[in-house]
Amino acid sequence: MAAVRIDFYVLEANATNGRLRLACKIIDRAYRSGHSVYLRTRDDQESDLLDDLLWTFSQSSFIPHVRNNDNSDLTAPVRIGHHPPQSGSAEVVVSVADQPVEDYSNFVRIAEVVGFDEIDKQSGRSRFKFYRDQGLELETHRITL
């Protein structure tokens, strides 16, 4: 298996729901490129917010998705959940969670989204350190919405 690609997307300015909107844009790009995606959230409430936002964040996009639970469609191209992704559940993980994807080698790509506020930045630094300590190459993209 090829090495996993890990990208950090760091918001450079404060924007309403910026971290979540940025995650939707990354998911849209991955979905349109033909990848299956697991969106990892912090908790059930954030999963609900992103479930709604994926329907409304862009007038021109439609991203079929399901909440990740025992009854969810395993063939859905985008799954949303707050638990760590299972191996083989997706090619790409887009994470807005506070923890790194510990079994990163089971995925083609990890997209870590870091918000503008200081708490998000601290969480992002911790995740960055985790991956760097594993000897992985990391890319950082500074984004303004």
N, CA, C and O atoms as a GROMACS GRO file, in nm:
protein
  580
    1MET      N    1   0.084  -0.118   0.000
    1MET     CA    2   0.000   0.000   0.000
    1MET      C    3   0.089   0.124   0.000
    1MET      O    4   0.189   0.129   0.071
    2ALA      N    5   0.051   0.223  -0.079
    2ALA     CA    6   0.126   0.348  -0.085
    2ALA      C    7   0.113   0.424   0.046
    2ALA      O    8   0.020   0.402   0.124
    3ALA      N    9   0.207   0.512   0.069
    3ALA     CA   10   0.203   0.592   0.191
    3ALA      C   11   0.079   0.680   0.192
    3ALA      O   12   0.035   0.731   0.089
    4VAL      N   13   0.024   0.697   0.309
    4VAL     CA   14  -0.093   0.783   0.325
    4VAL      C   15  -0.052   0.929   0.308
    4VAL      O   16   0.057   0.969   0.348
    5ARG      N   17  -0.140   1.006   0.249
    5ARG     CA   18  -0.119   1.150   0.236
    5ARG      C   19  -0.197   1.217   0.349
    5ARG      O   20  -0.316   1.191   0.367
    6ILE      N   21  -0.128   1.303   0.424
    6ILE     CA   22  -0.194   1.373   0.534
    6ILE      C   23  -0.180   1.523   0.513
    6ILE      O   24  -0.069   1.576   0.506
    7ASP      N   25  -0.295   1.588   0.503
    7ASP     CA   26  -0.299   1.732   0.482
    7ASP      C   27  -0.372   1.800   0.597
    7ASP      O   28  -0.474   1.752   0.645
    8PHE      N   29  -0.316   1.912   0.641
    8PHE     CA   30  -0.381   1.995   0.741
    8PHE      C   31  -0.433   2.120   0.671
    8PHE      O   32  -0.359   2.189   0.602
    9TYR      N   33  -0.562   2.147   0.689
    9TYR     CA   34  -0.627   2.265   0.633
    9TYR      C   35  -0.656   2.359   0.750
    9TYR      O   36  -0.742   2.330   0.834
   10VAL      N   37  -0.585   2.470   0.754
   10VAL     CA   38  -0.590   2.561   0.868
   10VAL      C   39  -0.660   2.691   0.827
   10VAL      O   40  -0.616   2.759   0.735
   11LEU      N   41  -0.768   2.723   0.896
   11LEU     CA   42  -0.840   2.848   0.866
   11LEU      C   43  -0.757   2.967   0.912
   11LEU      O   44  -0.707   2.969   1.025
   12GLU      N   45  -0.744   3.065   0.825
   12GLU     CA   46  -0.666   3.185   0.853
   12GLU      C   47  -0.750   3.300   0.907
   12GLU      O   48  -0.696   3.400   0.955
   13ALA      N   49  -0.881   3.288   0.899
   13ALA     CA   50  -0.969   3.394   0.947
   13ALA      C   51  -1.094   3.331   1.006
   13ALA      O   52  -1.133   3.220   0.972
   14ASN      N   53  -1.156   3.406   1.096
   14ASN     CA   54  -1.278   3.358   1.158
   14ASN      C   55  -1.394   3.368   1.059
   14ASN      O   56  -1.408   3.470   0.991
   15ALA      N   57  -1.475   3.265   1.051
   15ALA     CA   58  -1.592   3.264   0.964
   15ALA      C   59  -1.700   3.180   1.032
   15ALA      O   60  -1.669   3.082   1.100
   16THR      N   61  -1.825   3.218   1.015
   16THR     CA   62  -1.935   3.144   1.075
   16THR      C   63  -1.932   2.999   1.026
   16THR      O   64  -1.935   2.973   0.906
   17ASN      N   65  -1.925   2.906   1.119
   17ASN     CA   66  -1.916   2.763   1.086
   17ASN      C   67  -1.801   2.734   0.990
   17ASN      O   68  -1.809   2.639   0.911
   18GLY      N   69  -1.696   2.813   0.995
   18GLY     CA   70  -1.586   2.800   0.900
   18GLY      C   71  -1.523   2.663   0.895
   18GLY      O   72  -1.501   2.608   0.787
   19ARG      N   73  -1.496   2.607   1.011
   19ARG     CA   74  -1.432   2.474   1.017
   19ARG      C   75  -1.522   2.370   0.951
   19ARG      O   76  -1.473   2.283   0.879
   20LEU      N   77  -1.652   2.378   0.976
   20LEU     CA   78  -1.744   2.279   0.921
   20LEU      C   79  -1.767   2.302   0.772
   20LEU      O   80  -1.777   2.207   0.695
   21ARG      N   81  -1.776   2.429   0.730
   21ARG     CA   82  -1.792   2.459   0.587
   21ARG      C   83  -1.669   2.416   0.508
   21ARG      O   84  -1.681   2.365   0.396
   22LEU      N   85  -1.551   2.436   0.566
   22LEU     CA   86  -1.429   2.391   0.500
   22LEU      C   87  -1.429   2.240   0.485
   22LEU      O   88  -1.390   2.188   0.381
   23ALA      N   89  -1.473   2.168   0.588
   23ALA     CA   90  -1.482   2.022   0.579
   23ALA      C   91  -1.575   1.982   0.464
   23ALA      O   92  -1.544   1.889   0.389
   24CYS      N   93  -1.687   2.052   0.449
   24CYS     CA   94  -1.781   2.021   0.340
   24CYS      C   95  -1.715   2.042   0.204
   24CYS      O   96  -1.736   1.962   0.113
   25LYS      N   97  -1.637   2.147   0.189
   25LYS     CA   98  -1.569   2.172   0.061
   25LYS      C   99  -1.469   2.061   0.030
   25LYS      O  100  -1.458   2.018  -0.085
   26ILE      N  101  -1.396   2.016   0.130
   26ILE     CA  102  -1.299   1.908   0.110
   26ILE      C  103  -1.372   1.779   0.073
   26ILE      O  104  -1.328   1.706  -0.017
   27ILE      N  105  -1.482   1.751   0.141
   27ILE     CA  106  -1.562   1.632   0.111
   27ILE      C  107  -1.615   1.639  -0.031
   27ILE      O  108  -1.611   1.541  -0.105
   28ASP      N  109  -1.666   1.756  -0.070
   28ASP     CA  110  -1.719   1.774  -0.205
   28ASP      C  111  -1.612   1.741  -0.309
   28ASP      O  112  -1.639   1.670  -0.406
   29ARG      N  113  -1.492   1.791  -0.289
   29ARG     CA  114  -1.383   1.766  -0.384
   29ARG      C  115  -1.347   1.617  -0.388
   29ARG      O  116  -1.328   1.560  -0.496
   30ALA      N  117  -1.338   1.554  -0.272
   30ALA     CA  118  -1.304   1.411  -0.267
   30ALA      C  119  -1.414   1.327  -0.333
   30ALA      O  120  -1.385   1.235  -0.409
   31TYR      N  121  -1.540   1.359  -0.303
   31TYR     CA  122  -1.653   1.286  -0.361
   31TYR      C  123  -1.654   1.301  -0.513
   31TYR      O  124  -1.673   1.202  -0.584
   32ARG      N  125  -1.634   1.422  -0.562
   32ARG     CA  126  -1.634   1.445  -0.708
   32ARG      C  127  -1.515   1.380  -0.776
   32ARG      O  128  -1.517   1.357  -0.897
   33SER      N  129  -1.411   1.349  -0.700
   33SER     CA  130  -1.295   1.276  -0.754
   33SER      C  131  -1.315   1.125  -0.748
   33SER      O  132  -1.227   1.049  -0.788
   34GLY      N  133  -1.432   1.082  -0.698
   34GLY     CA  134  -1.464   0.940  -0.697
   34GLY      C  135  -1.420   0.864  -0.573
   34GLY      O  136  -1.420   0.740  -0.573
   35HIS      N  137  -1.383   0.935  -0.467
   35HIS     CA  138  -1.338   0.869  -0.345
   35HIS      C  139  -1.454   0.848  -0.247
   35HIS      O  140  -1.547   0.929  -0.241
   36SER      N  141  -1.447   0.740  -0.172
   36SER     CA  142  -1.538   0.723  -0.060
   36SER      C  143  -1.479   0.799   0.059
   36SER      O  144  -1.357   0.804   0.076
   37VAL      N  145  -1.566   0.858   0.140
   37VAL     CA  146  -1.522   0.949   0.246
   37VAL      C  147  -1.587   0.913   0.378
   37VAL      O  148  -1.706   0.882   0.384
   38TYR      N  149  -1.507   0.918   0.485
   38TYR     CA  150  -1.560   0.911   0.620
   38TYR      C  151  -1.534   1.046   0.685
   38TYR      O  152  -1.419   1.090   0.692
   39LEU      N  153  -1.638   1.112   0.731
   39LEU     CA  154  -1.627   1.240   0.800
   39LEU      C  155  -1.632   1.214   0.950
   39LEU      O  156  -1.735   1.174   1.003
   40ARG      N  157  -1.519   1.236   1.016
   40ARG     CA  158  -1.512   1.213   1.160
   40ARG      C  159  -1.535   1.344   1.234
   40ARG      O  160  -1.465   1.443   1.211
   41THR      N  161  -1.634   1.343   1.322
   41THR     CA  162  -1.672   1.462   1.398
   41THR      C  163  -1.634   1.446   1.545
   41THR      O  164  -1.587   1.340   1.587
   42ARG      N  165  -1.653   1.553   1.621
   42ARG     CA  166  -1.621   1.549   1.764
   42ARG      C  167  -1.725   1.472   1.844
   42ARG      O  168  -1.692   1.400   1.939
   43ASP      N  169  -1.852   1.486   1.805
   43ASP     CA  170  -1.959   1.425   1.884
   43ASP      C  171  -2.086   1.414   1.799
   43ASP      O  172  -2.088   1.455   1.683
   44ASP      N  173  -2.189   1.358   1.858
   44ASP     CA  174  -2.315   1.336   1.788
   44ASP      C  175  -2.378   1.468   1.742
   44ASP      O  176  -2.434   1.475   1.632
   45GLN      N  177  -2.369   1.571   1.824
   45GLN     CA  178  -2.426   1.701   1.788
   45GLN      C  179  -2.356   1.758   1.665
   45GLN      O  180  -2.422   1.811   1.576
   46GLU      N  181  -2.224   1.747   1.659
   46GLU     CA  182  -2.152   1.797   1.542
   46GLU      C  183  -2.185   1.713   1.419
   46GLU      O  184  -2.190   1.765   1.307
   47SER      N  185  -2.207   1.583   1.438
   47SER     CA  186  -2.250   1.498   1.327
   47SER      C  187  -2.383   1.547   1.271
   47SER      O  188  -2.402   1.552   1.150
   48ASP      N  189  -2.476   1.584   1.360
   48ASP     CA  190  -2.606   1.639   1.317
   48ASP      C  191  -2.587   1.767   1.236
   48ASP      O  192  -2.648   1.784   1.131
   49LEU      N  193  -2.502   1.857   1.286
   49LEU     CA  194  -2.477   1.984   1.215
   49LEU      C  195  -2.421   1.959   1.076
   49LEU      O  196  -2.465   2.021   0.979
   50LEU      N  197  -2.325   1.868   1.066
   50LEU     CA  198  -2.264   1.842   0.936
   50LEU      C  199  -2.359   1.766   0.844
   50LEU      O  200  -2.355   1.784   0.722
   51ASP      N  201  -2.443   1.681   0.900
   51ASP     CA  202  -2.545   1.612   0.821
   51ASP      C  203  -2.632   1.717   0.751
   51ASP      O  204  -2.659   1.705   0.631
   52ASP      N  205  -2.676   1.818   0.825
   52ASP     CA  206  -2.757   1.925   0.767
   52ASP      C  207  -2.676   2.011   0.670
   52ASP      O  208  -2.723   2.045   0.562
   53LEU      N  209  -2.554   2.046   0.709
   53LEU     CA  210  -2.472   2.136   0.628
   53LEU      C  211  -2.435   2.076   0.493
   53LEU      O  212  -2.424   2.148   0.394
   54LEU      N  213  -2.416   1.945   0.488
   54LEU     CA  214  -2.382   1.882   0.360
   54LEU      C  215  -2.494   1.896   0.256
   54LEU      O  216  -2.469   1.889   0.136
   55TRP      N  217  -2.618   1.917   0.303
   55TRP     CA  218  -2.730   1.938   0.210
   55TRP      C  219  -2.738   2.083   0.165
   55TRP      O  220  -2.794   2.111   0.059
   56THR      N  221  -2.683   2.176   0.243
   56THR     CA  222  -2.711   2.318   0.218
   56THR      C  223  -2.590   2.407   0.194
   56THR      O  224  -2.608   2.524   0.162
   57PHE      N  225  -2.468   2.358   0.209
   57PHE     CA  226  -2.353   2.447   0.206
   57PHE      C  227  -2.328   2.507   0.068
   57PHE      O  228  -2.263   2.612   0.059
   58SER      N  229  -2.378   2.445  -0.038
   58SER     CA  230  -2.357   2.497  -0.173
   58SER      C  231  -2.483   2.475  -0.255
   58SER      O  232  -2.544   2.368  -0.249
   59GLN      N  233  -2.522   2.575  -0.331
   59GLN     CA  234  -2.640   2.564  -0.416
   59GLN      C  235  -2.621   2.461  -0.527
   59GLN      O  236  -2.717   2.398  -0.571
   60SER      N  237  -2.497   2.443  -0.571
   60SER     CA  238  -2.472   2.359  -0.689
   60SER      C  239  -2.424   2.218  -0.656
   60SER      O  240  -2.390   2.142  -0.747
   61SER      N  241  -2.421   2.182  -0.530
   61SER     CA  242  -2.367   2.050  -0.498
   61SER      C  243  -2.472   1.960  -0.434
   61SER      O  244  -2.561   2.005  -0.363
   62PHE      N  245  -2.458   1.834  -0.462
   62PHE     CA  246  -2.537   1.732  -0.396
   62PHE      C  247  -2.440   1.622  -0.356
   62PHE      O  248  -2.378   1.558  -0.441
   63ILE      N  249  -2.426   1.602  -0.228
   63ILE     CA  250  -2.334   1.500  -0.178
   63ILE      C  251  -2.416   1.396  -0.102
   63ILE      O  252  -2.459   1.421   0.011
   64PRO      N  253  -2.440   1.279  -0.163
   64PRO     CA  254  -2.514   1.175  -0.093
   64PRO      C  255  -2.435   1.128   0.028
   64PRO      O  256  -2.316   1.098   0.018
   65HIS      N  257  -2.501   1.121   0.142
   65HIS     CA  258  -2.432   1.083   0.264
   65HIS      C  259  -2.529   1.020   0.363
   65HIS      O  260  -2.651   1.036   0.352
   66VAL      N  261  -2.473   0.949   0.459
   66VAL     CA  262  -2.552   0.888   0.566
   66VAL      C  263  -2.478   0.905   0.697
   66VAL      O  264  -2.357   0.925   0.700
   67ARG      N  265  -2.554   0.896   0.806
   67ARG     CA  266  -2.494   0.890   0.938
   67ARG      C  267  -2.441   0.749   0.958
   67ARG      O  268  -2.506   0.652   0.917
   68ASN      N  269  -2.327   0.736   1.018
   68ASN     CA  270  -2.264   0.606   1.040
   68ASN      C  271  -2.324   0.542   1.165
   68ASN      O  272  -2.292   0.582   1.277
   69ASN      N  273  -2.410   0.444   1.145
   69ASN     CA  274  -2.466   0.369   1.257
   69ASN      C  275  -2.492   0.226   1.210
   69ASN      O  276  -2.461   0.192   1.096
   70ASP      N  277  -2.547   0.146   1.295
   70ASP     CA  278  -2.566   0.004   1.262
   70ASP      C  279  -2.656  -0.017   1.141
   70ASP      O  280  -2.644  -0.118   1.073
   71ASN      N  281  -2.745   0.077   1.113
   71ASN     CA  282  -2.840   0.061   1.003
   71ASN      C  283  -2.802   0.141   0.879
   71ASN      O  284  -2.879   0.144   0.782
   72SER      N  285  -2.684   0.204   0.879
   72SER     CA  286  -2.650   0.291   0.766
   72SER      C  287  -2.611   0.211   0.643
   72SER      O  288  -2.567   0.096   0.652
   73ASP      N  289  -2.628   0.274   0.530
   73ASP     CA  290  -2.596   0.216   0.400
   73ASP      C  291  -2.445   0.208   0.384
   73ASP      O  292  -2.378   0.311   0.375
   74LEU      N  293  -2.392   0.088   0.381
   74LEU     CA  294  -2.247   0.070   0.372
   74LEU      C  295  -2.191   0.110   0.237
   74LEU      O  296  -2.070   0.126   0.222
   75THR      N  297  -2.278   0.128   0.137
   75THR     CA  298  -2.231   0.167   0.004
   75THR      C  299  -2.237   0.319  -0.018
   75THR      O  300  -2.196   0.367  -0.123
   76ALA      N  301  -2.287   0.394   0.080
   76ALA     CA  302  -2.295   0.540   0.065
   76ALA      C  303  -2.154   0.597   0.046
   76ALA      O  304  -2.061   0.555   0.114
   77PRO      N  305  -2.138   0.692  -0.046
   77PRO     CA  306  -2.005   0.746  -0.072
   77PRO      C  307  -1.949   0.831   0.041
   77PRO      O  308  -1.827   0.845   0.054
   78VAL      N  309  -2.037   0.888   0.124
   78VAL     CA  310  -1.993   0.969   0.238
   78VAL      C  311  -2.067   0.922   0.362
   78VAL      O  312  -2.190   0.913   0.363
   79ARG      N  313  -1.990   0.893   0.466
   79ARG     CA  314  -2.048   0.852   0.594
   79ARG      C  315  -2.001   0.948   0.702
   79ARG      O  316  -1.886   0.991   0.700
   80ILE      N  317  -2.089   0.980   0.795
   80ILE     CA  318  -2.059   1.076   0.902
   80ILE      C  319  -2.068   1.005   1.035
   80ILE      O  320  -2.166   0.935   1.062
   81GLY      N  321  -1.966   1.022   1.120
   81GLY     CA  322  -1.970   0.964   1.253
   81GLY      C  323  -1.867   1.025   1.345
   81GLY      O  324  -1.772   1.090   1.300
   82HIS      N  325  -1.885   1.004   1.475
   82HIS     CA  326  -1.789   1.059   1.570
   82HIS      C  327  -1.697   0.953   1.629
   82HIS      O  328  -1.614   0.984   1.714
   83HIS      N  329  -1.710   0.831   1.584
   83HIS     CA  330  -1.618   0.725   1.627
   83HIS      C  331  -1.504   0.714   1.527
   83HIS      O  332  -1.519   0.755   1.412
   84PRO      N  333  -1.391   0.660   1.569
   84PRO     CA  334  -1.281   0.642   1.474
   84PRO      C  335  -1.327   0.559   1.354
   84PRO      O  336  -1.406   0.466   1.370
   85PRO      N  337  -1.279   0.593   1.235
   85PRO     CA  338  -1.320   0.518   1.115
   85PRO      C  339  -1.266   0.376   1.119
   85PRO      O  340  -1.155   0.352   1.166
   86GLN      N  341  -1.345   0.283   1.068
   86GLN     CA  342  -1.301   0.144   1.060
   86GLN      C  343  -1.219   0.123   0.935
   86GLN      O  344  -1.244   0.186   0.832
   87SER      N  345  -1.122   0.036   0.944
   87SER     CA  346  -1.038   0.004   0.829
   87SER      C  347  -1.126  -0.042   0.714
   87SER      O  348  -1.215  -0.125   0.732
   88GLY      N  349  -1.101   0.012   0.595
   88GLY     CA  350  -1.178  -0.027   0.478
   88GLY      C  351  -1.311   0.044   0.462
   88GLY      O  352  -1.382   0.019   0.365
   89SER      N  353  -1.346   0.131   0.557
   89SER     CA  354  -1.476   0.199   0.549
   89SER      C  355  -1.476   0.316   0.451
   89SER      O  356  -1.582   0.363   0.410
   90ALA      N  357  -1.357   0.363   0.412
   90ALA     CA  358  -1.345   0.475   0.319
   90ALA      C  359  -1.201   0.486   0.271
   90ALA      O  360  -1.109   0.431   0.332
   91GLU      N  361  -1.184   0.557   0.161
   91GLU     CA  362  -1.048   0.586   0.113
   91GLU      C  363  -0.992   0.711   0.180
   91GLU      O  364  -0.874   0.719   0.210
   92VAL      N  365  -1.081   0.809   0.201
   92VAL     CA  366  -1.041   0.938   0.254
   92VAL      C  367  -1.113   0.962   0.387
   92VAL      O  368  -1.232   0.936   0.400
   93VAL      N  369  -1.038   1.011   0.485
   93VAL     CA  370  -1.098   1.053   0.612
   93VAL      C  371  -1.083   1.205   0.621
   93VAL      O  372  -0.972   1.257   0.613
   94VAL      N  373  -1.195   1.273   0.637
   94VAL     CA  374  -1.194   1.417   0.665
   94VAL      C  375  -1.229   1.429   0.813
   94VAL      O  376  -1.336   1.387   0.855
   95SER      N  377  -1.137   1.486   0.889
   95SER     CA  378  -1.157   1.490   1.034
   95SER      C  379  -1.169   1.631   1.087
   95SER      O  380  -1.083   1.717   1.063
   96VAL      N  381  -1.278   1.655   1.160
   96VAL     CA  382  -1.294   1.777   1.236
   96VAL      C  383  -1.292   1.743   1.385
   96VAL      O  384  -1.327   1.826   1.469
   97ALA      N  385  -1.249   1.622   1.417
   97ALA     CA  386  -1.241   1.575   1.555
   97ALA      C  387  -1.113   1.627   1.620
   97ALA      O  388  -1.025   1.682   1.553
   98ASP      N  389  -1.104   1.609   1.751
   98ASP     CA  390  -0.987   1.656   1.826
   98ASP      C  391  -0.876   1.552   1.833
   98ASP      O  392  -0.765   1.586   1.875
   99GLN      N  393  -0.902   1.429   1.794
   99GLN     CA  394  -0.802   1.324   1.801
   99GLN      C  395  -0.753   1.289   1.661
   99GLN      O  396  -0.828   1.300   1.563
  100PRO      N  397  -0.627   1.246   1.651
  100PRO     CA  398  -0.577   1.203   1.520
  100PRO      C  399  -0.639   1.069   1.480
  100PRO      O  400  -0.697   0.999   1.563
  101VAL      N  401  -0.626   1.034   1.355
  101VAL     CA  402  -0.669   0.903   1.305
  101VAL      C  403  -0.554   0.808   1.332
  101VAL      O  404  -0.455   0.806   1.258
  102GLU      N  405  -0.566   0.729   1.437
  102GLU     CA  406  -0.453   0.647   1.481
  102GLU      C  407  -0.417   0.536   1.384
  102GLU      O  408  -0.300   0.499   1.373
  103ASP      N  409  -0.515   0.481   1.312
  103ASP     CA  410  -0.484   0.376   1.214
  103ASP      C  411  -0.478   0.436   1.074
  103ASP      O  412  -0.534   0.382   0.979
  104TYR      N  413  -0.409   0.548   1.063
  104TYR     CA  414  -0.398   0.626   0.938
  104TYR      C  415  -0.352   0.543   0.820
  104TYR      O  416  -0.390   0.574   0.706
  105SER      N  417  -0.273   0.439   0.841
  105SER     CA  418  -0.217   0.362   0.730
  105SER      C  419  -0.324   0.282   0.654
  105SER      O  420  -0.295   0.228   0.548
  106ASN      N  421  -0.445   0.274   0.708
  106ASN     CA  422  -0.554   0.202   0.642
  106ASN      C  423  -0.631   0.288   0.542
  106ASN      O  424  -0.730   0.244   0.485
  107PHE      N  425  -0.584   0.411   0.520
  107PHE     CA  426  -0.655   0.504   0.434
  107PHE      C  427  -0.558   0.565   0.333
  107PHE      O  428  -0.437   0.569   0.357
  108VAL      N  429  -0.611   0.612   0.221
  108VAL     CA  430  -0.531   0.675   0.118
  108VAL      C  431  -0.493   0.817   0.159
  108VAL      O  432  -0.382   0.864   0.134
  109ARG      N  433  -0.588   0.883   0.223
  109ARG     CA  434  -0.566   1.023   0.257
  109ARG      C  435  -0.640   1.060   0.385
  109ARG      O  436  -0.750   1.013   0.411
  110ILE      N  437  -0.576   1.146   0.464
  110ILE     CA  438  -0.637   1.204   0.583
  110ILE      C  439  -0.635   1.355   0.564
  110ILE      O  440  -0.530   1.413   0.536
  111ALA      N  441  -0.750   1.419   0.579
  111ALA     CA  442  -0.760   1.566   0.573
  111ALA      C  443  -0.802   1.614   0.712
  111ALA      O  444  -0.916   1.595   0.753
  112GLU      N  445  -0.709   1.676   0.782
  112GLU     CA  446  -0.735   1.729   0.916
  112GLU      C  447  -0.774   1.876   0.902
  112GLU      O  448  -0.699   1.955   0.846
  113VAL      N  449  -0.891   1.912   0.953
  113VAL     CA  450  -0.941   2.049   0.944
  113VAL      C  451  -0.920   2.118   1.078
  113VAL      O  452  -0.961   2.068   1.183
  114VAL      N  453  -0.854   2.235   1.074
  114VAL     CA  454  -0.821   2.309   1.196
  114VAL      C  455  -0.890   2.445   1.190
  114VAL      O  456  -0.869   2.522   1.096
  115GLY      N  457  -0.972   2.473   1.291
  115GLY     CA  458  -1.044   2.600   1.296
  115GLY      C  459  -0.956   2.717   1.335
  115GLY      O  460  -0.837   2.700   1.362
  116PHE      N  461  -1.015   2.835   1.339
  116PHE     CA  462  -0.943   2.959   1.364
  116PHE      C  463  -0.920   2.987   1.512
  116PHE      O  464  -0.821   3.050   1.547
  117ASP      N  465  -1.009   2.940   1.600
  117ASP     CA  466  -0.994   2.978   1.741
  117ASP      C  467  -0.880   2.901   1.808
  117ASP      O  468  -0.833   2.799   1.757
  118GLU      N  469  -0.837   2.951   1.922
  118GLU     CA  470  -0.716   2.898   1.988
  118GLU      C  471  -0.733   2.753   2.032
  118GLU      O  472  -0.637   2.676   2.026
  119ILE      N  473  -0.852   2.714   2.075
  119ILE     CA  474  -0.874   2.575   2.116
  119ILE      C  475  -0.855   2.481   1.997
  119ILE      O  476  -0.792   2.376   2.010
  120ASP      N  477  -0.910   2.520   1.881
  120ASP     CA  478  -0.892   2.439   1.760
  120ASP      C  479  -0.746   2.432   1.719
  120ASP      O  480  -0.696   2.327   1.678
  121LYS      N  481  -0.676   2.545   1.731
  121LYS     CA  482  -0.534   2.547   1.694
  121LYS      C  483  -0.452   2.455   1.784
  121LYS      O  484  -0.364   2.384   1.735
  122GLN      N  485  -0.481   2.456   1.914
  122GLN     CA  486  -0.410   2.367   2.007
  122GLN      C  487  -0.434   2.220   1.971
  122GLN      O  488  -0.342   2.140   1.969
  123SER      N  489  -0.559   2.188   1.941
  123SER     CA  490  -0.594   2.052   1.900
  123SER      C  491  -0.521   2.015   1.771
  123SER      O  492  -0.469   1.904   1.758
  124GLY      N  493  -0.517   2.108   1.677
  124GLY     CA  494  -0.448   2.085   1.550
  124GLY      C  495  -0.299   2.060   1.571
  124GLY      O  496  -0.241   1.973   1.507
  125ARG      N  497  -0.237   2.137   1.660
  125ARG     CA  498  -0.094   2.118   1.689
  125ARG      C  499  -0.068   1.979   1.747
  125ARG      O  500   0.030   1.913   1.713
  126SER      N  501  -0.157   1.936   1.835
  126SER     CA  502  -0.143   1.804   1.896
  126SER      C  503  -0.154   1.693   1.791
  126SER      O  504  -0.076   1.598   1.793
  127ARG      N  505  -0.250   1.706   1.700
  127ARG     CA  506  -0.265   1.607   1.593
  127ARG      C  507  -0.146   1.610   1.498
  127ARG      O  508  -0.098   1.505   1.456
  128PHE      N  509  -0.099   1.729   1.465
  128PHE     CA  510   0.017   1.744   1.378
  128PHE      C  511   0.138   1.673   1.440
  128PHE      O  512   0.210   1.600   1.372
  129LYS      N  513   0.158   1.695   1.570
  129LYS     CA  514   0.270   1.631   1.640
  129LYS      C  515   0.258   1.479   1.637
  129LYS      O  516   0.357   1.409   1.617
  130PHE      N  517   0.136   1.427   1.656
  130PHE     CA  518   0.116   1.282   1.652
  130PHE      C  519   0.165   1.225   1.519
  130PHE      O  520   0.243   1.129   1.518
  131TYR      N  521   0.121   1.282   1.409
  131TYR     CA  522   0.159   1.231   1.277
  131TYR      C  523   0.309   1.250   1.251
  131TYR      O  524   0.376   1.161   1.198
  132ARG      N  525   0.360   1.367   1.287
  132ARG     CA  526   0.503   1.393   1.266
  132ARG      C  527   0.588   1.294   1.345
  132ARG      O  528   0.690   1.246   1.296
  133ASP      N  529   0.546   1.262   1.468
  133ASP     CA  530   0.618   1.165   1.551
  133ASP      C  531   0.615   1.025   1.491
  133ASP      O  532   0.698   0.941   1.526
  134GLN      N  533   0.521   0.998   1.401
  134GLN     CA  534   0.515   0.869   1.332
  134GLN      C  535   0.608   0.868   1.210
  134GLN      O  536   0.620   0.767   1.142
  135GLY      N  537   0.673   0.982   1.184
  135GLY     CA  538   0.764   0.992   1.071
  135GLY      C  539   0.695   1.022   0.939
  135GLY      O  540   0.753   0.999   0.832
  136LEU      N  541   0.573   1.072   0.944
  136LEU     CA  542   0.496   1.098   0.822
  136LEU      C  543   0.524   1.237   0.768
  136LEU      O  544   0.551   1.331   0.843
  137GLU      N  545   0.515   1.249   0.635
  137GLU     CA  546   0.524   1.380   0.571
  137GLU      C  547   0.388   1.447   0.578
  137GLU      O  548   0.286   1.385   0.548
  138LEU      N  549   0.387   1.572   0.617
  138LEU     CA  550   0.262   1.645   0.633
  138LEU      C  551   0.263   1.769   0.545
  138LEU      O  552   0.367   1.834   0.528
  139GLU      N  553   0.148   1.802   0.491
  139GLU     CA  554   0.131   1.925   0.414
  139GLU      C  555   0.034   2.014   0.489
  139GLU      O  556  -0.066   1.967   0.543
  140THR      N  557   0.063   2.143   0.491
  140THR     CA  558  -0.026   2.240   0.556
  140THR      C  559  -0.075   2.339   0.451
  140THR      O  560   0.002   2.393   0.373
  141HIS      N  561  -0.206   2.361   0.452
  141HIS     CA  562  -0.270   2.455   0.360
  141HIS      C  563  -0.341   2.560   0.444
  141HIS      O  564  -0.428   2.526   0.525
  142ARG      N  565  -0.307   2.684   0.427
  142ARG     CA  566  -0.371   2.794   0.499
  142ARG      C  567  -0.486   2.846   0.413
  142ARG      O  568  -0.466   2.886   0.298
  143ILE      N  569  -0.606   2.844   0.470
  143ILE     CA  570  -0.728   2.870   0.393
  143ILE      C  571  -0.804   2.990   0.450
  143ILE      O  572  -0.815   3.006   0.571
  144THR      N  573  -0.855   3.072   0.360
  144THR     CA  574  -0.948   3.178   0.397
  144THR      C  575  -1.078   3.153   0.320
  144THR      O  576  -1.076   3.142   0.197
  145LEU      N  577  -1.188   3.144   0.391
  145LEU     CA  578  -1.318   3.120   0.326
  145LEU      C  579  -1.379   3.251   0.280
  145LEU      O  580  -1.488   3.251   0.223
   0.00000   0.00000   0.00000
